[in-house]
Amino acid sequence: MDIKEQISKIVEELSKNGAVKELFEKEPVKAVEQVLGIDLPDEMIEQVINGVKAKISIDSIAQVSGMFKNILKKDEE
C-alpha cells in the first residue's frame, strides 16, 4: 500500500465531502477506514492520519499565501 497515495485520496475526499470531513474531525480513524474501505492496523492508521493532517495544513498555508499574493498584486495595480 502506497501511504502517500492513500493520503492524497483521503484529502481529496475530505475536500469534496463535508460529511466525511466532519467525521474526520471527530473520529479520524473511522473516516480514514470509510474512505479507504479497509481496516488498517493501528500503527499504519496513525501514520495516515498524521499525513492527512500535515497535507491539509500545507494546502491551507499555500491557499492563504496565494490569497495574499493576489491582494498584493491588486494593490500594485
Backbone bond lengths (Angstrom), bond angles and torsions (degrees), N, CA, C in turn:
res aa  C-N    CA-C-N  psi(-1)  N-CA   C-N-CA  omega(-1)  CA-C   N-CA-C  phi
1 M - - - 1.453 - - 1.522 109.06 -
2 D 1.313 116.16 127.88 1.454 122.28 177.36 1.532 108.30 -86.63
3 I 1.322 116.06 106.61 1.467 120.88 -175.46 1.520 111.31 -62.79
4 K 1.336 117.82 -41.48 1.475 120.02 179.97 1.529 110.67 -60.48
5 E 1.316 116.42 -40.15 1.470 120.60 178.69 1.525 110.62 -64.33
6 Q 1.326 116.38 -41.53 1.463 120.86 179.95 1.528 110.84 -66.90
7 I 1.331 116.50 -38.94 1.468 120.56 177.92 1.524 109.89 -61.64
8 S 1.326 116.42 -45.20 1.470 120.27 178.66 1.518 111.23 -61.11
9 K 1.319 116.28 -41.01 1.474 121.35 178.93 1.531 110.48 -61.36
10 I 1.317 116.33 -43.61 1.464 120.95 -179.02 1.527 110.64 -67.31
11 V 1.330 117.31 -45.37 1.466 120.81 179.78 1.520 110.14 -60.40
12 E 1.317 116.82 -41.96 1.465 120.66 178.51 1.528 110.50 -61.11
13 E 1.324 117.00 -44.10 1.466 120.73 -179.86 1.532 110.81 -65.90
14 L 1.323 117.05 -38.91 1.469 120.48 178.37 1.516 111.25 -63.20
15 S 1.331 116.50 -36.35 1.462 119.65 -179.06 1.526 112.21 -73.25
16 K 1.330 116.98 -24.40 1.469 120.88 -178.63 1.520 113.48 -95.47
17 N 1.324 117.55 -26.94 1.455 121.17 -169.33 1.531 110.28 -123.06
18 G 1.322 115.95 105.07 1.459 121.57 -178.67 1.516 114.05 -61.14
19 A 1.331 117.08 -34.86 1.465 120.71 -179.87 1.528 110.48 -66.22
20 V 1.312 116.82 -40.41 1.463 120.55 179.01 1.529 109.81 -69.52
21 K 1.330 116.66 -37.29 1.466 120.51 177.40 1.520 110.40 -62.30
22 E 1.323 116.56 -44.13 1.463 120.96 177.28 1.515 111.42 -60.63
23 L 1.340 115.80 -44.31 1.461 120.72 179.21 1.526 109.90 -62.53
24 F 1.344 117.31 -40.89 1.467 120.86 179.64 1.520 110.90 -61.94
25 E 1.324 117.18 -38.38 1.456 120.85 -179.97 1.529 111.45 -67.34
26 K 1.335 117.26 -34.40 1.469 121.67 -178.30 1.520 112.09 -90.33
27 E 1.329 116.34 -45.84 1.458 121.82 -176.04 1.533 109.74 -139.16
28 P 1.331 116.30 81.00 1.460 119.46 -174.41 1.525 114.48 -59.41
29 V 1.312 118.08 -35.59 1.466 120.53 -179.68 1.523 110.53 -61.81
30 K 1.315 116.90 -47.57 1.465 120.63 179.46 1.520 111.33 -62.64
31 A 1.328 116.73 -40.83 1.465 120.63 -179.25 1.521 110.94 -63.53
32 V 1.326 116.33 -45.97 1.466 120.44 -179.52 1.519 110.38 -62.94
33 E 1.310 116.71 -46.45 1.470 119.90 179.95 1.528 111.08 -64.32
34 Q 1.321 117.20 -34.67 1.465 120.56 178.13 1.522 110.65 -65.87
35 V 1.323 117.08 -46.33 1.463 120.93 -178.31 1.524 110.63 -65.82
36 L 1.333 116.54 -43.70 1.457 120.07 -177.29 1.527 112.75 -79.61
37 G 1.317 115.82 -23.78 1.465 119.84 -180.00 1.513 113.40 74.99
38 I 1.337 116.92 20.49 1.461 120.95 178.53 1.512 110.51 -141.21
39 D 1.328 115.32 158.82 1.460 122.52 176.51 1.524 107.30 -98.03
40 L 1.324 116.22 116.35 1.456 120.90 -176.97 1.527 111.16 -99.20
41 P 1.339 117.06 153.23 1.467 119.93 173.34 1.525 109.88 -62.27
42 D 1.328 116.83 149.15 1.459 122.12 -175.84 1.522 113.53 -52.73
43 E 1.340 117.26 -44.55 1.468 119.27 -177.43 1.527 111.37 -65.72
44 M 1.313 117.86 -32.75 1.468 120.60 179.02 1.526 110.53 -76.46
45 I 1.311 117.32 -39.90 1.461 121.10 -178.22 1.527 109.70 -64.02
46 E 1.324 118.02 -37.01 1.464 121.03 178.42 1.527 110.84 -65.37
47 Q 1.330 117.53 -39.29 1.465 120.91 176.54 1.517 110.61 -61.83
48 V 1.319 116.14 -43.80 1.459 121.00 -179.12 1.528 110.30 -65.13
49 I 1.320 117.00 -46.52 1.468 121.28 -179.78 1.532 110.42 -60.21
50 N 1.324 117.02 -45.93 1.467 120.40 178.95 1.522 111.04 -63.41
51 G 1.326 116.80 -37.84 1.460 120.64 177.14 1.512 112.41 -65.08
52 V 1.328 116.35 -41.21 1.467 121.04 178.81 1.527 109.74 -64.03
53 K 1.319 116.78 -46.22 1.466 120.17 179.65 1.523 110.99 -61.15
54 A 1.321 116.97 -40.99 1.471 120.61 179.33 1.524 110.55 -65.37
55 K 1.326 117.15 -43.37 1.465 120.70 -179.19 1.520 110.89 -65.43
56 I 1.316 116.94 -40.87 1.465 120.56 177.72 1.527 109.81 -61.52
57 S 1.338 117.41 -42.57 1.465 121.33 179.23 1.522 111.23 -63.47
58 I 1.323 116.94 -44.81 1.462 121.11 179.60 1.526 110.29 -63.91
59 D 1.339 116.85 -44.45 1.462 120.39 179.02 1.519 111.30 -62.38
60 S 1.327 117.26 -38.45 1.465 121.34 179.23 1.524 110.85 -65.99
61 I 1.319 116.51 -42.06 1.460 120.74 178.61 1.524 110.10 -62.90
62 A 1.326 116.45 -43.60 1.462 120.66 179.73 1.526 110.77 -63.09
63 Q 1.319 116.09 -38.94 1.463 120.37 -179.99 1.533 110.48 -65.64
64 V 1.314 117.51 -44.18 1.460 121.73 179.04 1.523 109.75 -64.73
65 S 1.312 116.48 -41.75 1.464 120.94 178.34 1.532 110.51 -59.91
66 G 1.319 116.40 -42.76 1.462 120.83 178.12 1.516 111.96 -62.79
67 M 1.329 116.99 -38.56 1.458 120.68 178.60 1.528 110.34 -64.54
68 F 1.334 116.81 -42.58 1.460 120.28 178.53 1.517 111.14 -63.48
69 K 1.310 117.17 -40.72 1.462 120.24 178.66 1.522 110.40 -60.74
70 N 1.331 116.50 -41.79 1.467 120.42 179.15 1.532 111.34 -64.84
71 I 1.315 116.55 -40.27 1.465 121.04 179.54 1.530 109.75 -64.48
72 L 1.330 115.98 -46.14 1.471 119.89 179.60 1.520 111.39 -63.86
73 K 1.306 116.07 -38.40 1.462 121.34 179.16 1.521 110.63 -61.93
74 K 1.344 116.48 -42.88 1.471 121.28 -179.87 1.520 110.61 -66.99
75 D 1.339 116.72 -36.65 1.466 120.68 179.09 1.513 111.55 -65.80
76 E 1.332 117.56 -31.70 1.461 121.96 -179.48 1.526 112.18 -73.76
77 E 1.306 116.66 -24.05 1.476 121.21 -176.26 1.470 111.24 -75.82
